[in-house]
């Protein structure tokens, strides 16, 4: 387990550039992230819709730096804005999870199981200031993509 | 003994070459080519353009000792000695130690292979020359360790864009090159260039720092632009030069006109280098009018260049070039000396304002130059006014402040020019007690169009009054503007209404008329 002295939080927001079915891409991301993040003790939450991704990552600083570098190289998103990268005293998220955030009923229904499978808890999202802000941004971008 | 020497500007474009240096590049004119291109067929160590000695190798038996001096303005020159053997401290490794990318020499071989292959398969090739924007600032502020880690990440991102058959190389400090093979049309190269600028421009997180560097990309296509490696590299470099000039963070494709434009620029530069010696510069003197006294308080010296064939050249065209190539230091000194000499001969002790470029501060010798000019011309220091823009305060602020204090200590006055067009004026006003703030003419022109400009002019005039600084409204052209700036509290005006730039003789005549006016009033 990495040293918690270096515990950092990284928050970013990006535009979804997935070509083709969102469904397939989302499931690939979920599988890869669960495989990669747990052994590295990276926790947090990824919110997505047809317009954007918004993610909070928590973990050891060096681990986050390499995780984020991998994310940056991913062509499935663009216009990445890092909103915060800072040391934190304690984690807000006990695990890594992923959930659909948006108003489109067809997507909400299609991705309900993603949240269940990854343990995404909307209550955690609404309790965290950063996530609340991201949530707002995400809703705006879903409209932009429509 | 004749020397083998080459000089390069800040963008590593060769600006001079001795005859012996030319002989090293048979069939090519080195002046105008970038170091990248010039040394494309030499195995060069990663940092041969830094201060120090390096060994360059072309063939197994041809070694050159390269003794490089890097100047403060970013230009550098190197003296080459043909040693016939490798006795230098550095022999270039086949790959870059830091990033693991191939180096210039290997890249040239790879590119030749890709081009031969493309000919056989009848496909195209794109050469992307990449240069990082703002890398130097990161290196300077956060240190080389962070800069190096950043370069490693940049290299990783470059690698992530490669398709089978492509190559990426590190050519020097923050210069990279990507060879894209199997390009079937221009759109494919455009997509790759866009991917490169986007990907490299994305935020990095390194050692707890969030870093942003942009990438400028210049692209040349085979067979559209050229079919040989040397020309493609050169064209990509020209396109890169354009990308950087057009605002950085963007990609530009080579266009045949770039060669012509570069040549025109080189011609202008060559002419500019001779202009001082050939006495093609002159000064015009624009009156500065004191509103309280109702009389001319002094003049601003304005530089004019009359080209022997092209006639008058706009300062907007040649001053940025003179700054870029460092010539502004010599020209600025000439302006200072000529203006002071002229002012000494005036019938009344009016002030003389001289513009000082940020580049002049970087030499660290500006104060010394001012002292020597004052001593030689005998002008009272209190009559000289240096006008600086906010740009001068952006970099190396402490060095600039030290210079400003040194000249002010002997009585020279200092004005903040073009106020309102930069970013951080207020903090600079706090850090240095300027004698005068000159309100940029765009605000004066906007008076009467809406409320914004009036509010700004009034705010600056009142700010000046509270800080004990005079305020000059620049670009006053109509009686209405004059009435308004007077009403808003400006203390001086300068513009076509109160006086166009004059010849030295006319300036003296105007001052004589002023003395006559004073006598009449008395």
HADDOCK unambig.tbl for C-alpha pairs under 7 A between the chains (distance, minus, plus):
assign (segid A and resid 61 and name CA) (segid B and resid 208 and name CA) 6.79 0.50 0.50
assign (segid A and resid 65 and name CA) (segid B and resid 205 and name CA) 5.55 0.50 0.50
assign (segid A and resid 65 and name CA) (segid B and resid 206 and name CA) 6.47 0.50 0.50
assign (segid A and resid 72 and name CA) (segid B and resid 202 and name CA) 6.99 0.50 0.50
assign (segid A and resid 73 and name CA) (segid B and resid 157 and name CA) 6.46 0.50 0.50
assign (segid A and resid 73 and name CA) (segid B and resid 199 and name CA) 6.76 0.50 0.50
assign (segid A and resid 80 and name CA) (segid B and resid 202 and name CA) 6.58 0.50 0.50
